[in-house]
Amino acid sequence: MAGLVAYAALIATFFIVGRAVRNLFFHPLRKIPGPRLAAATSLWLFYKEMKAYSDEEVFNLHKRLGPLVRIAPNEVSICDLEAYRNVIYSSNTTFLKSPYYYNAFDNPGGSVFSETNKAAHSAEKRLLSHAFSRANLLGMQGLLYSICDRWIKQLDKYVKENRPIPLWHASQCFTLEATSMFSYGSSNGSLEQEDLLHPLFLAFENLAVIVTVFQRLPIVQIILGKLQTLIPFGFPDVHRGSRKGLAKLKSQKDHQDGEGLVMFESMTKKAAEQHFDMDNDRMISNGSLMLSAGTGTTGLSITTAIFSLAEQPDLWRELQGELLSAFPDPSATPDVVELEKIPLLEACVKEATRVAVPIRGKHPREVPEGGWKYKEYFLPAKTVISASPLFHCHDEHVFEDPKMFKPKRWLKNDTKIMQQSHLVFSSGSRMCIGQK
């Protein structure tokens, strides 16, 4: 028996070493620069991703090695604005989402985000189009103002008690409540949390780790998928919040506040009109997507804006002055259309999202049939190619002191290249649907 185990171990060793040798010396991507360990095994990228700062590290590699870097045996990262906007992530791109990355989000079912089929994604996105339309969002202003009032009352308690405000959790409480009301038309109680720490926040953090593991070890996704009813963490925790929201939406008749239509009500009506079959698991997954993505991305942008303005009190006072000049009554609730006309406010919003880069994922795509030639390199079909919005939002050739919060850079006469590099929500037909 011992001899059989040793023999199996020897075969496994030969297989691993042989594969690494092939990846290093005989693979079609062997001439592309990058860490040698990354070329040999995907474990290098897995390790970096588990540390949560892989995009920063890959960005630093681009600064040293150029626009194309090999980050795994069959995956390259690209840092090229023209290729990003006009080829890989363009509206008519043939570079489709890479299943290995997006399938990890399917639990129990897929979502509009993880859908890799272009036609299926377009059909589902059309169901969401009205809910995310500018007209519908403007119709929900009253609801958002009421949420903001409740949020400020919670923050006032900390001020009166002379306690520091946990800004990150406070921002998440606001965005989780807003996302829940927008998606389901009902509250999830985040603004009633005395410590501003909703149980879903931990679930969101766990989810990021779990998905990373699923991407590199799909067998773990299969096993945990079977066990998740016994070990409820990560996906089940977030899905529980989604199920509650959907159940409340079905049980209440009058849930609207203002003229806006909540997302899942709009989606259901559109599906009925188009005879589109709404799978329950898919509804839950889409709900979980809205809760996690809507809470984290907007929450990080709000946190960045408030913290950065607090660090620059003169800028804070200037912004306050512009707002009071346009709206002298401090108790007023200005229309968003009017708020958009305040140049410094618009600049602060853009700069906060640029500095934060709340969606830093590398958004991997697959090279289409026939391959793709980039400069002196040829990438065969099925090669995974990825890019993070971080590369362009923090490009020092476009944004001086890219990590610094300098909103007045957006008030210059010529901001064309900055606008093109402001890829916070990605680009093309698969850009973030919640950008508005």
C-alpha positions in Angstrom: 0.0 0.0 0.0 2.8 2.4 1.0 4.5 1.7 -2.4 1.3 2.5 -4.3 1.0 5.8 -2.4 4.6 6.6 -3.2 4.1 5.7 -6.8 1.0 7.9 -7.1 2.9 10.8 -5.4 5.8 10.4 -7.9 3.4 10.5 -10.8 1.7 13.6 -9.4 5.1 15.3 -8.9 6.1 14.6 -12.5 2.8 15.9 -13.7 3.1 19.2 -11.8 6.7 19.7 -12.7 6.1 18.8 -16.3 3.2 21.3 -16.5 5.3 24.0 -15.0 8.1 23.4 -17.4 5.6 23.5 -20.3 4.1 26.8 -19.0 7.5 28.3 -18.6 9.3 27.2 -21.9 6.7 26.0 -24.4 3.5 27.9 -23.7 2.3 30.3 -26.4 2.5 33.2 -23.8 6.0 32.4 -22.8 7.5 35.6 -24.3 5.2 37.9 -22.4 6.9 39.5 -19.4 5.8 38.7 -15.8 6.8 36.9 -12.6 8.3 33.5 -13.4 6.2 31.9 -10.7 3.0 33.4 -12.2 4.0 31.9 -15.6 4.5 28.4 -14.0 1.4 28.2 -11.9 -1.9 30.1 -11.1 -1.1 29.7 -7.4 0.9 33.0 -7.6 -2.2 34.9 -8.7 -4.4 33.0 -6.2 -2.0 34.0 -3.3 -2.1 37.7 -4.4 -5.8 37.7 -4.7 -6.3 36.2 -1.3 -4.2 39.1 0.1 -6.8 41.4 -1.4 -4.3 43.8 -3.1 -3.6 41.9 -6.3 -4.7 44.8 -8.5 -2.2 47.2 -6.9 0.6 44.6 -7.3 -0.3 43.9 -10.9 -0.4 47.7 -11.6 3.1 48.0 -10.2 4.2 45.2 -12.5 2.8 47.2 -15.5 4.8 50.2 -14.4 8.0 48.1 -14.5 7.3 45.7 -17.4 5.0 47.4 -19.8 1.4 47.3 -21.0 1.1 43.5 -21.2 2.0 41.3 -18.2 1.5 37.6 -17.7 -0.1 37.0 -14.4 -1.0 33.2 -14.7 -0.1 30.4 -17.2 -3.0 31.3 -19.5 -3.9 34.8 -18.3 -2.4 38.2 -19.1 -3.2 41.7 -17.7 -3.3 44.7 -20.0 -2.8 48.4 -19.2 -3.8 50.2 -22.4 -6.6 52.7 -22.5 -7.3 52.4 -26.2 -7.4 48.6 -26.1 -9.6 48.8 -23.0 -12.2 51.2 -24.4 -12.2 50.3 -28.1 -11.4 46.6 -28.2 -11.7 44.4 -25.1 -14.5 46.3 -23.2 -16.2 48.1 -26.1 -20.0 47.9 -26.8 -19.5 45.5 -29.7 -16.7 43.5 -28.3 -16.1 39.8 -29.2 -14.1 39.4 -26.0 -16.6 37.6 -23.8 -16.6 37.2 -20.0 -14.4 34.4 -18.8 -16.4 31.6 -17.2 -13.8 30.6 -14.7 -14.1 34.0 -13.0 -17.8 34.7 -13.3 -19.2 31.2 -12.7 -17.9 31.5 -9.1 -20.7 34.0 -8.4 -23.4 31.4 -9.4 -24.8 30.2 -6.1 -27.6 28.9 -6.3 -28.2 30.5 -9.7 -26.5 33.0 -12.0 -27.2 36.7 -12.2 -27.1 39.5 -14.7 -23.5 40.1 -13.6 -22.2 36.6 -13.9 -24.0 35.8 -17.2 -21.4 35.0 -19.8 -23.8 34.6 -22.8 -24.0 38.0 -24.5 -27.6 37.5 -25.8 -28.9 36.2 -22.5 -27.3 39.1 -20.7 -28.8 41.6 -23.1 -32.3 40.1 -22.6 -32.0 40.2 -18.8 -30.5 43.7 -18.8 -33.6 45.0 -20.7 -35.8 43.8 -17.8 -33.8 46.1 -15.5 -33.6 49.1 -17.9 -36.7 51.0 -16.6 -35.7 50.6 -12.9 -32.3 52.1 -13.6 -33.5 54.7 -16.0 -32.8 58.3 -15.1 -36.5 59.1 -15.0 -37.2 56.4 -12.5 -34.3 57.2 -10.3 -35.2 60.9 -10.2 -38.7 59.8 -9.1 -37.2 58.2 -6.0 -35.6 61.4 -4.7 -38.1 61.8 -1.9 -37.4 58.3 -0.6 -33.6 58.9 -0.7 -34.0 62.2 1.2 -36.1 60.4 3.9 -33.3 57.7 4.2 -30.7 60.5 4.5 -32.7 62.2 7.3 -32.8 59.0 9.3 -29.1 58.4 8.7 -28.1 61.8 9.9 -30.2 61.3 13.1 -28.2 58.2 13.8 -24.9 60.1 13.2 -26.1 62.9 15.5 -26.3 60.4 18.4 -22.6 59.7 18.1 -21.9 63.5 18.0 -24.0 64.2 21.1 -22.3 61.3 23.0 -18.9 62.5 21.8 -18.2 59.2 20.2 -16.2 58.7 17.0 -18.3 57.8 14.0 -17.3 54.5 12.4 -17.5 56.1 8.9 -17.1 52.9 6.8 -19.9 51.1 8.6 -22.1 54.2 8.8 -21.8 54.7 5.0 -22.6 51.1 4.4 -25.7 51.4 6.6 -26.9 54.3 4.4 -26.2 52.5 1.1 -27.6 49.2 2.3 -30.9 50.8 3.3 -31.1 52.8 0.0 -30.3 49.6 -2.0 -32.9 47.6 -0.1 -35.6 50.3 -0.6 -34.7 50.6 -4.3 -34.6 46.9 -4.9 -37.5 45.7 -2.8 -39.4 48.8 -1.6 -38.8 47.8 2.1 -36.3 48.5 4.9 -33.8 46.0 6.1 -33.2 47.7 9.4 -29.7 48.8 8.8 -30.3 52.4 10.1 -31.7 50.9 13.3 -28.5 49.2 14.2 -27.2 51.0 17.3 -23.6 50.1 16.6 -24.0 50.8 12.8 -22.9 47.2 12.1 -25.4 45.2 10.2 -24.9 41.4 10.1 -24.8 41.5 6.3 -21.5 43.4 6.4 -19.6 40.4 7.6 -21.4 38.3 5.0 -20.2 40.6 2.3 -16.6 40.4 3.5 -16.8 36.6 3.6 -18.3 36.5 0.2 -15.3 38.1 -1.4 -13.0 35.5 0.0 -15.3 32.6 -0.9 -15.6 33.7 -4.5 -11.8 34.0 -4.8 -11.5 30.4 -3.6 -14.3 29.2 -6.0 -12.5 30.8 -8.9 -9.3 28.9 -8.4 -10.8 25.7 -6.9 -14.2 25.0 -8.5 -14.5 21.7 -6.7 -14.8 23.6 -3.5 -17.8 25.5 -4.9 -19.5 22.2 -5.7 -18.8 20.8 -2.2 -19.9 23.9 -0.3 -22.9 24.2 -2.5 -24.1 20.8 -1.1 -23.2 21.7 2.5 -24.3 25.3 2.6 -27.6 24.4 4.3 -25.6 22.9 7.2 -22.9 25.6 7.2 -24.7 28.9 6.5 -22.1 31.6 5.7 -21.2 33.7 2.7 -23.7 33.1 0.0 -26.5 31.8 2.2 -26.3 34.8 4.5 -26.6 37.2 1.6 -29.3 35.2 -0.1 -31.3 35.2 3.2 -31.4 39.0 3.0 -32.5 38.8 -0.7 -35.2 36.3 0.1 -36.6 38.5 2.9 -36.7 41.5 0.6 -38.5 39.5 -2.2 -41.0 38.0 0.3 -41.8 41.5 1.6 -42.2 42.8 -1.9 -44.7 40.1 -2.7 -46.7 40.5 0.5 -47.2 44.3 0.4 -49.4 46.1 -2.1 -48.5 49.8 -1.5 -44.8 50.1 -1.0 -43.9 53.1 -3.0 -42.7 56.5 -1.7 -42.7 59.0 -4.5 -43.0 58.3 -8.2 -40.1 55.7 -8.6 -40.8 52.1 -9.2 -38.7 49.6 -7.2 -36.4 47.4 -9.2 -37.9 44.0 -8.7 -41.4 45.2 -9.2 -40.3 46.8 -12.5 -38.3 43.7 -13.5 -41.3 41.4 -12.8 -43.7 43.6 -14.8 -41.3 43.7 -17.7 -40.8 39.9 -17.6 -44.6 39.4 -17.8 -44.9 41.8 -20.7 -42.1 40.0 -22.6 -43.2 36.5 -21.5 -39.8 36.0 -19.9 -39.5 33.1 -17.4 -38.3 34.5 -14.1 -36.4 31.7 -12.3 -36.6 32.0 -8.5 -33.0 31.1 -7.9 -32.0 33.8 -10.4 -34.2 36.4 -8.7 -32.5 35.6 -5.4 -29.0 35.8 -7.0 -29.9 39.1 -8.6 -31.2 40.4 -5.3 -28.0 39.4 -3.5 -26.0 41.1 -6.3 -27.9 44.3 -5.7 -27.4 44.2 -1.9 -23.7 43.4 -2.0 -22.6 45.4 -5.0 -24.9 48.4 -4.3 -23.8 48.6 -0.6 -20.1 48.2 -1.0 -19.4 50.3 -4.0 -21.5 53.4 -3.1 -20.5 53.0 0.6 -16.8 53.2 -0.3 -17.3 56.2 -2.5 -19.2 58.1 0.3 -16.6 57.1 2.9 -13.8 58.4 0.6 -15.7 61.7 -0.1 -16.5 62.5 3.6 -13.0 61.5 4.9 -11.2 63.4 2.2 -13.3 66.5 2.7 -12.8 66.3 6.5 -9.1 66.3 5.9 -9.4 69.5 3.8 -11.6 71.8 5.8 -11.1 74.8 3.5 -12.4 72.7 0.6 -15.3 71.5 2.8 -16.2 75.1 3.6 -15.9 76.1 -0.1 -18.3 73.3 -1.1 -20.7 74.2 1.7 -20.6 77.9 0.5 -21.5 76.9 -3.1 -24.4 74.8 -1.9 -25.8 77.5 0.4 -25.4 80.1 -2.3 -27.5 78.0 -4.6 -29.9 76.8 -1.9 -30.0 79.4 0.9 -32.6 77.4 2.9 -30.6 74.7 4.8 -33.8 72.6 5.3 -34.5 72.5 1.5 -34.4 69.3 -0.4 -33.0 70.3 -3.8 -33.8 68.4 -6.9 -30.9 66.2 -8.1 -31.0 68.0 -11.5 -30.3 71.3 -9.7 -27.5 69.7 -7.6 -25.8 68.5 -10.7 -25.3 72.1 -11.7 -23.0 72.8 -8.8 -19.6 72.4 -10.4 -17.6 71.7 -7.2 -20.1 69.1 -6.0 -19.9 67.2 -9.3 -16.1 67.4 -9.2 -16.1 66.0 -5.6 -18.3 63.1 -6.6 -16.1 62.2 -9.6 -12.9 62.5 -7.6 -14.3 60.4 -4.8 -15.2 57.6 -7.1 -11.8 58.0 -9.0 -9.7 57.8 -5.8 -11.8 55.0 -4.3 -12.1 52.9 -7.4 -14.9 50.9 -5.7 -15.0 48.2 -8.4 -11.4 47.1 -8.7 -12.0 43.6 -10.0 -9.9 42.7 -13.1 -13.0 41.8 -15.2 -11.4 38.9 -17.2 -12.4 38.3 -20.8 -11.4 35.6 -23.3 -9.7 36.2 -26.6 -12.1 35.3 -29.4 -11.6 32.7 -32.1 -8.7 33.6 -34.4 -6.7 35.1 -31.6 -5.6 38.7 -31.2 -2.3 40.4 -32.0 -1.2 43.1 -29.5 1.9 44.9 -30.5 4.6 42.2 -31.0 2.6 39.5 -29.1 0.0 37.1 -30.4 -2.6 35.9 -27.9 -4.3 32.6 -29.0 -8.1 32.1 -28.7 -9.3 31.3 -25.1 -6.4 33.3 -23.6 -7.8 35.1 -20.6 -7.1 38.9 -20.7 -8.0 41.2 -17.9 -7.7 44.8 -16.8 -8.6 46.7 -13.6 -10.2 50.2 -13.7 -7.5 51.1 -11.1 -4.9 51.1 -13.9 -6.5 54.1 -15.5 -8.2 55.9 -12.6 -4.8 56.1 -10.9 -2.7 56.7 -14.0 -0.1 59.2 -13.0 0.4 60.4 -16.6 -3.3 61.5 -16.6 -3.9 62.4 -12.9 -1.2 64.2 -11.1 -0.8 62.7 -7.6 -3.4 60.0 -8.5 -4.0 58.9 -4.9 -4.7 62.4 -3.7 -8.2 63.8 -3.5 -8.1 66.9 -5.7 -11.6 67.6 -7.1 -10.6 70.9 -8.7 -8.7 69.0 -11.3 -12.1 68.3 -12.9 -12.9 72.0 -13.2 -10.2 72.6 -15.8 -11.1 73.5 -19.4 -9.7 70.3 -21.0 -10.7 67.1 -19.1 -11.2 64.9 -22.1 -8.4 62.4 -21.3 -9.4 62.3 -17.6 -13.0 61.6 -18.6 -11.9 58.7 -20.8 -9.7 57.3 -18.0 -12.5 57.6 -15.4 -13.5 54.0 -15.9 -14.9 53.4 -12.4 -17.9 51.5 -13.8 -15.9 49.8 -16.6 -17.0 50.4 -20.2 -19.1 49.0 -23.0 -22.2 46.9 -22.9 -21.2 45.1 -19.7 -20.4 48.2 -17.7 -22.0 48.5 -14.2 -25.7 48.9 -14.6 -25.9 50.9 -11.4 -23.6 53.7 -12.6 -26.5 56.3 -12.7 
